[in-house]
Amino acid sequence: MLHVLAAVRHIFWNDAMFDRSLLPPEASLEKCMANLNDLATMTGHERVALFSECGIHPSLHPVFIRALHFITAHHSFGVERHQTIHAHLTARQWSPCIRKAPLLAQSLVNSNSFMAECTGGTRSADEASVSTTSSQIKGMIYNGLLNQGATCYLNSLLQTLFHISEFRWIIYQIPTVEEAAEKRDTSIKAMKSMPYALQRLFCLLQTGNEAADTTELTESFGWSSNDSFVQHDVHELTCELLDKLEIKLGGVRKSDNGFTMKEIESNAISKLFVGVLENFVRVVEVGYYGAREQLFYDLQLVVKGTANIYDSLDRFFQVEILDGKNKYCLEHDGQKTYHCAEKGVRLKLLPPILILHLARFDYDPQRGETKVLSRWAYYRELDLSRYMPHAPKDEVHYTLCSVLVHAGSNTGFGHYFCFIWCSDQWYRFNDGAVTSATLRDVFDANFGGSRVNYWGSEAPSVANAYMLVYIRTSQLSYILRPVGSKDVPSHVMQQLVWERKEREKRLREKTEDHLYGRLYFIEPQDIINEDEFLYCRRPATVQFPSQRTLRVLLSSEALPVFNSFVEEKLGIPTSEQLLWYAATRGKTGRVCIHRPVAGGLTVSDILCGEKECCILVVSSSNAQHIELDGDGKLEYDLIHHKIYVPLQLKVVFLGCTVVSRRQKLKGASIFEAMERFVRSAMGKIPDASGRTRDHHLIGSMKNVGDVKTLVTASFESLFEDSTLSGSHDRKRQLNALVEEECGTFSPSQQYYHSGDVLVWQEATSGVDARNIFYPDVVSFQHFLKRRIPLEIKLNLSPSYPTLVDTQLADDMTYEQLQRYVACLIGHPEDYDHIRFTMHNPETGLPYFMKGRRCDRPTLAKLLSPPVQRCVSLSRCLYYEYCKYKVAEIEVAHSLQFKLFSGCVRPIGEYWVLVPREIQITPKELFSRCVKEVREAKYPEDTNSLGTSLLAASDKEPQAGDSNQTELDYFMGLDPQEAWRTLRLVDVWCGRIYNVFDKDHTQPFERSTFEESAEYRIEALPKPMEGVPLQNQSVIQVHHFTSVRHRPNPVETHGNPFSIYIGHDEMPPMLLKRIALKLGLSEAAVVDWKMALVKEDCVVEVLPSVPMGQQLFSFCEERCYQPNKQPPMSMAFLGLEHAPLSKRYAKKEDKVVIHN
């Protein structure tokens, strides 16, 4: 990683784009165990995860990935002969801030070939000007595609499909008029349409003269910006893309079963790419022949051990003889018979476009997935007559039109580019670079094998053909026919012309910007959502829609232009409009909205020297109006209202009052009217208390997978007498303070001035004063100054649903946080049942130790990282609703345990407290635990956080009955005698560390239970019947997998257990007993491997040697016993298999198009 850091600093760093202070220290990178080989073989998400472990800031991930690309390319991990996207690039050239910057070579090319082909019609001046008129580069006649980071595989596929004219024509025929209309209407958040994005991209490639950007297409796939740095397999992407397009075109085929040739012919994509294979089995001796048809987009050919394309095809269609143990089974009249048979596959229907996927990647047990670099030849012409002898000659003769090449020495890295036959010549399409290619470039250079390097020695050639695209020769001229501009959808062309004009308009506006100003029109409702509107001319973080934005000359008179715009866009008649703008006020020069837009003012006067400003639109429908008679001149004043709600820890904007007066504005004359308006507005504030009430019961009341995260920054009223109640039996007194500058307040004065902000507060009565942390708005300013972002989540694995995402003061005490959360979940009186757990930034999960109240007395302490190398505060905190009070838990021995059945399955979760003065003995502990099980009856009654394991098992009736039987057994035990039959097991990460029972009575470390451990109570393992005790031993059994390239290759998982093993017992019989104990069939464990494990030493169990002989020759019997120091030194019997809960492919291993 230090090499990568050096490349970032000296090659790719740009101070204008990145913050140098975010660079990680070298000391943190020195601890990284991964070398360049490891980094090169990782997937994109694995690299990002490794960067996070090394303390690299997320904003620097792209530059570190680019530096990694650079280093691996120069160390022969990636590509050679300049076939790379990252060999000589500066930070500016690949920066995501510059959307149009090419990642490779020059982006400007022309389209002379397409212009020559487009003889069917002529383009209009607008169509011809879709592309820019920048200088053209001679010798490059096709457009390239920009690389978003690691999308070279996508670019190669798109270029291949684009130059198949029939495919391009099919894409153009997909109806997308509605998508185009939605894209132009900025008020509609249009759904991403993959066919429309493909049409736009193909149109740019056909009519433009610069490398096109694929960002819009990948967004239509449903990919994020991070996905552009994850390199997928181009073959997998081909199948996924064609399958999605087939569905878009009305594909009705759900599987390979039950399709008809008519269905294939009816779909344009399947008609072009889909072929049919016939899998057959033939039994000659009984005259049986069975066949099943299978559709395919491509044929996968084996490269390893073959010399050319015909050798691979011979192997693909080779007939397999089923004999010996593999005889084919036939069943007739309930009788099964076994026969020698022939099994194979044959071609039944060839598609016009035949895609051949070359299996260049192979799996090696020692090195993992590797690339096959042996020489393998392919040819321009392909004759498949020997595989379809009865087919007409013109259906089996194909011509090569595209070669997709993977350049790189391993599977997880490298670069894709392609060669395409265009205009009677071969071209190399390497992202943005398009150059002509020789026959040697297309064929011999990509066969693989070895080459002589600079020093005269042989080196493997790492640039190899990976996918071949053949077109049926008899249909070649039709499939590659010219596609003219008349075939391009007119609405696509018109949209691109309109976007070009908009770009030119924005450019023109930018040059004339000094003559214009921008006005953004808001209403009081907008201030409720963004309080900053009151104190600035234009909030920097707010984006305004086009219908609220007016660009107008600075010299124009403001009022007539504004009135006309508001009436047109907002529908408010001019006679009802009162417009206000922000300007400095008083001697302090504070900016606030208080001045009316009067006649005679120009736009320049409104902007006060700025370029942008907000205009507040007030009418009778959105604000209060008060009229005061008098003899003076008619003037208008604007008063803003807020209310401070102590129970919610927030100040809410309520609305505005417009006062039209002919006398000086006295407070007493309008206070009562404003008070009525404020009370009315208070009743309209929504009460969202139901969104967080009983949030802690999610695990037991709802399916966690269906629970939507509750994200709200508000602390809504949770009391019957809250200030947000719609009606009150007795009106409480309302007081108001005038908000001054810098968070200061003054009492209501005799006279009000336009722009005054009145902060109201209703008296609180009948509420526990301890639940009000800041009783008035003045003390609340301390809270505002100490706020830090905080997300509070329920400590419930694996979803950890969010309770609230808000900001709280860092000096809030532990008890105040308890009361805050208790009020949110609707149990303010039970606040001391709330316990908090810190967030571990390294794992992204809760820290295994609970935050004790005495050690973490404030919010800042709770958010402080538990590890010294992390300096920044976390923004995440986890809570749980405990059965006992925190005050009781912290002064007692606290044991949370799971009750396990004999099948090694949890049947309940329980919690007991043992007074500190009582010594923990087996008799004392198991007596209390059995009493707790009896009293609880069901787990959900024991701990509100625990899920009902019995209820969950209702979906499997047999499992539910078994669990109930096991639970009845534990409930039927005599508490005083339970210590004779039960044991407490300390488990961590799938390993048994300690056992506490009648034979292991050593005291716990520090005489208490560890919060980091996972405790479970279960019955003592039973000896084997009929076998003397001296001829059997109890052994710990762990599930594990072997992980290469790690200091400790053994990774345990699942639920471990203990079992008696006979010294003379044979391993196959032991495996059957283990399957019986776990409630599994023998077929479920047939692939499990048994091994003896001690630390990093793993020895596979031999099936023909008694277990006792193998156990004690591996290590002494005492080494198999628990309670070892250190715990990892304990030997155990391992069951090697994949985790039962993780038998699925990684999401990033499979390319997915979501839309």
Helices and strands as residue ranges (DSSP letters): H 2-7, I 8-12, G 20-22, H 26-30, H 36-41, H 44-53, G 58-60, H 61-74, H 91-94, H 112-117, H 125-128, H 152-162, H 165-173, H 177-184, H 194-207, H 215-220, G 225-229, H 234-248, H 261-266, H 268-273, E 275-283, G 284-286, E 288-296, E 298-302, H 309-316, E 320-322, G 324-326, E 328-332, E 335-339, E 341-349, E 353-359, E 361-364, E 368-371, E 381-383, H 393-396, E 397-407, E 415-422, E 425-430, E 433-436, H 439-442, G 444-446, E 450-452, E 458-460, E 463-472, G 473-475, H 476-479, G 485-487, H 490-511, G 513-515, E 516-522, H 524-529, G 531-535, G 546-548, E 549-553, H 558-569, G 574-576, E 578-585, E 590-596, H 603-607, E 612-618, E 624-628, E 635-645, G 646-648, E 650-661, H 667-683, G 689-691, G 695-697, H 698-701, G 704-706, E 734-739, G 741-743, E 745-747, E 757-762, G 769-771, H 777-785, E 787-794, E 802-809, H 814-824, G 828-833, E 834-840, E 845-850, H 859-863, E 876-881, H 886-889, E 892-900, E 906-915, H 922-936, H 939-942, H 949-952, G 953-955, H 957-971, G 978-980, E 982-988, E 991-996, G 1005-1007, E 1014-1019, G 1029-1031, E 1032-1042, E 1050-1062, H 1067-1078, G 1082-1085, E 1089-1094, E 1097-1100, H 1107-1114, G 1117-1120, G 1127-1129, E 1131-1136, G 1140-1142, G 1147-1149
